[in-house]
Every structure is written in structure tokens, then in C-alpha cells.
């Protein structure tokens, strides 16, 4: 009865504080409790790593509180939700970012000091979550932070890879790849949801079945695996809004294949089941080159299917009519990687919810938007029809049906221009018949998003010209951004303090435009002096790191000239290295007396090459060979050094960017869709050396021509 329930509820409330407290002694108690009961160490004897684990768990508790409140709030309000589907998220570390966003970093630092620990030292214990390759994946991470901060009811969906992006080890100047088994020491930032699981099906056949006097298609799958949710709470800054990054892991399913256990080969039956886990085991390390591998396609469908089951379940909790779906659901496709979602929504609506095709299609056309991150042709996904037919036979039929209707419509609009029709078709009839995922995404999305103005222009005038002419209203762009919370507040605390002091407010941490207020102080010499001190401290930090990593001693009085990003021909690390060779040559050939005029320079290059990208790997070798030569030439000394920083990742970037004087963004114009590193350097007060490409064009407009110098050497 009700009486009994209310006694129970009252008792439960009586037993817990409404919210965990954040005064120093409450924090200390929580940390020590976690040392004892979570990490299972004695509170009288635990090391820095164990202290980090306990600390992280106490932060996690506070995240969970807010996360619960956020869920309850949005469940009640039932707003339209944003679902961001991405195969990659480069989150890096979570500790500092979380406590800063929760507004309790200083409280934690004080609490730890009394216990004999330094917050910064413990923060260094955390490994990176590197579930992504480069720009696209870090952008996803920044977007999650901003969506949370701006109070959006947003969800990120992705894959919980057991092996993140490979670790780069340099041996004899060459890159070697080592596995990143990042979960070895546990992950306090995720919550395993053993009850949030969905079956995901593959292979099999499609049969016709009698239904309501007609026929309908039924997919009889041949394999089933289970998707288990792992939730990563993402706290906003200055708000209680804490959203979810839900990542799926593959587990063997209980519902199928029990037959094999009856054959007597028990051991092999178990081992076979275990194979299901390979689906989410490893991140593909290819930056922008489509491989056409079955496992990759399986990963894509696995994460799309689980996410959509979850999204549709949430919708059905409070709605019964799918015509309301577009009012409640927005699906953002991060590149073409999740574009099977289009066929999957059609399949669920038509085959499982029994909507008629046209009604389902009307819904699909209202819910998807598609962001593209590259113009490189090798990045465009083309799934071989054979592969799709075997793995997802029903989806292939659906894609064919979508294409049939679309081409019929197209013929009415553009006539029988067969060249154009074949270019625009979702199906490519080449030597290998394949599905053009970008075409599928464009046809079915209401918006096709570029990541900077020039990128969007290139999409409209070149890459997707035919589509732009047909549907100009679909094409839009949102120039990329980065979160100042991670790229100033977390990574450059001294600069952060300086900015707040001179602006007289911390409001810029939520509203980046307020940084413009610093302009009023542009000529203030006191500010200049403080700024220089901040830079100096950051350079010292970086110099220590360089020495620890490579044994190379660099002078903090030299100019730190940095290029950090994935190694790619179009990004032109080679041009940078040739420039360094030239500089070396000039110094060598100079009169000794002229050398005093040379600004000493430390050139820093960092980045990973895709394991199969031979030229990129040779560029790394070249860089290390040139470094070897220059750094060991006593004649040149501190005038020039070259350092290749190994295993570039998010936390290395957090260390390098605040210490850079000059950074290079010298892609061949027309190739860098946006670039986001440029923004991170810029907001740390670094000079950019850049080509007019991607978002640099817009940066030029923002900073104004007074703050730049043009070097135009274009061929007329
Ligand atoms: C990158 C672009 O190269 C970069 O210019 C842009 O700033 C960034 O996306 C965010 O929009 N593209 C990728 O990282 C990319 O295409 N990666 C895919 C293959 C994984």
C-alpha cells in the first residue's frame, strides 16, 4: 500500500543527503572512502595512481547526481532531442575538465593538499580516452562540452572501442604502432548499464511473407550480438545540465546459437560466441581513407542499430504516433560513417512498425542532417554492394528502393541527362558496384553541413555541385569551433587567471565572444608583462617535457615553432621540414658575425601517420633524420633545434599549445576542410603561420588585417 511506500521513500530520503557536499572535509572524506571501498587500498597507504582513482570516483559521484537530475528534467519536459551520431570521440582526459565544469577544482585542490597530494600531479595519472583519429573526433568532443554548457538536451552516441588509437613509438626514427588497451586500469568516467542492451542482427536472408492480404519483407538474420551501453556523463560549465555520451560495447547474445552448445564441443562454442566482442574491439586508425572492410561496416551498423533502438524506445515512452517523431528527434550524422542509420530508420518504420513506405519516407526526410569533414576523394565511403548484401541484405534492398524513387523524381526534374543521373545516383555501377554513402546522406538529409565557409563553397561548386544545383536550400555551413574550457581553462590555467583578472569577470568561460573585451587593454604594458610571464612558464613546462621524452635540451629563450596534427601530404609537414633544412643551411653558410641576428628557434613537429600510409611514415623518418643532424651540430647550437614529439594526442596538445610562439597551418589551399588547431593556438595567444584555407580565412576576418601580414605569391 501507499502508506508502506511512503515510509520507505521517507526512509530513503532520510538516509541520503540531497547532494554531496563540496567543502574540503566532505571532499576528503569522500576521497578516502573511495580509497578504502572502491580502490580497496588502506587509507594509510596508497600511491598517486590510487589517489587519482579515488579522486575520480568522488567526482563521478557528483556527476551522477547531476546526470540524474538532467534525465528527470528532460523526461518531464520532453523537448526535441539532439542525437549526435559519431564513430569517433577524442575525449582525452576527463578529471580536470569535469571539476572545472562542476566549479569545484579549487576546493578539490585544497582538500588534496591537506592529504599531502597535488591536484596537478594526480591529474597526470589519467590516461587519454583516444576513441578517434584527429580533427573530426576532437570536434565531436568539443561539441559535447558545448552542448552540455548551453543546456541542450543532447545525446552523443558512439562505440566503446577496447583499443583506442594506436600508441606511436619512434624507433630509429621510424613510427611503430602499439596497441592502446586503455581500459586496463579501469575507467571511472563510464557507467556500465547492464540493463540497457539491445540485440543487433547481421547476415541472413530476406523472405516475402503474407501480410494483410499482401506481401511484406521479413529479414531472417543469421547472427546476433548484444550491444551494452556505457554512459559517460558530460557536465556543462556553470549549469547543472549533464548530458550523456552513450558508447556501445559488443557482447555475445544469449538469444541465438544455443544449438552449437548441444553438439558436445562446448569449448569451441564458447570461443565462437566470444568473437562477437571483436565488433567493438578496435578503432580504425585511418584518417580519411576508406578501406571497405567488413568489420568496419559491422561496427557502423552495430552502433547505428543500437543507438536507434535506444532513441526509438525513448520516443515510444511518451509517444505513440510516429508522425510526431520529427518533432522530438534530430539525428546528426557526423560524416557518412553513421549513414546506414537512414536505411535502418526506414527498415524499422516499414518492417517493424508497419508504416507504409511513403509515410516512413516523409519522416526520414525531416530528421537527418549530415556534416561532412573532408573534400579528399579517398575519404568518400563507397560500400561494395556484395559486402552490404551479405551483411545487411534488407538494408541493401531499402537503399535500392530509395534510389529508385529518387532517380525517378530526378528524371522529372533534370530530364534524361544520363551522365548526371549516374553521377548523382546512390548506386555506383563501376568495376565494383557500390553504394555511395555521401549521396545517400545528401538525398535523405534536410541539411548538408560544411565545417567552414570555404569548405561549404567547395562542396557547392565542386564536390557536390550536382546536388547543390538541385537542392540549394539543403546546403549550409557552421564554421567549426573549439571549447575554451578545455583549450584555455584546463590547459592553460595561468592564462585563464590572467584573462579573468583583466576582463574582471569569468563570464568568458561560457561566452567566448567576451574575450574581445581584452582589446581595450591591447596597449597595456603591465598586461604584456604578465602575458610574457605566463608564456615563459608554459614554455618551461614544455621544455621539461621535451627533455624527458627525447633527451634534447631546448632553450626557452628560443622561438617555439610548432606543427602538430595528423601527418598528411596535404598538411605539408614535408614543406615545413624542407624549410627547416633551408634554415639550417643558411645558418651554416652565414658569417659568424651575422649569426647574432638569427632568432633562435625550436621547431616542434608531432603527429601520427596512418599505419598503412607509407609516404606519411617516411615524412616522420625524414623529420627524425633531419633532427638528428641538426641537434648534434655544435656549430648551430641553440640557433636551431628540431624535435619530433612522439605519440601526439589530446593531452600532449594541452601541454604544447600554451607553450607555442608560432604555429603552422600550411595545408595546400582547398584541402583543409576547416582546421581547429589554429583556433586553439590563437586563443592561447600564439602567432599563426597559415595558408588561406579552411577556417583560417574566417580567422583572418575576425582578427582583422591589422593583426596579420599577407604574403601573396600566387601565380597570376
Ligand atoms: C577533419 C578535417 O580535416 C579538418 O579540417 C576539420 O577541422 C575537422 O575534420 C573537423 O571538422 N576531418 C577529419 O578528421 C576526417 O575526415 N576524418 C575522417 C576519417 C575519419
Boltz pocket constraint, residues with backbone or C-beta under 6 A from the ligand:
constraints:
  - pocket:
      binder: B
      contacts: [[A, 133], [A, 134], [A, 135], [A, 136], [A, 137], [A, 139], [A, 286], [A, 287], [A, 288], [A, 289], [A, 372], [A, 373], [A, 374], [A, 379], [A, 451], [A, 480], [A, 671], [A, 672], [A, 673], [A, 674], [A, 675], [A, 676], [A, 694]]
      max_distance: 6.0
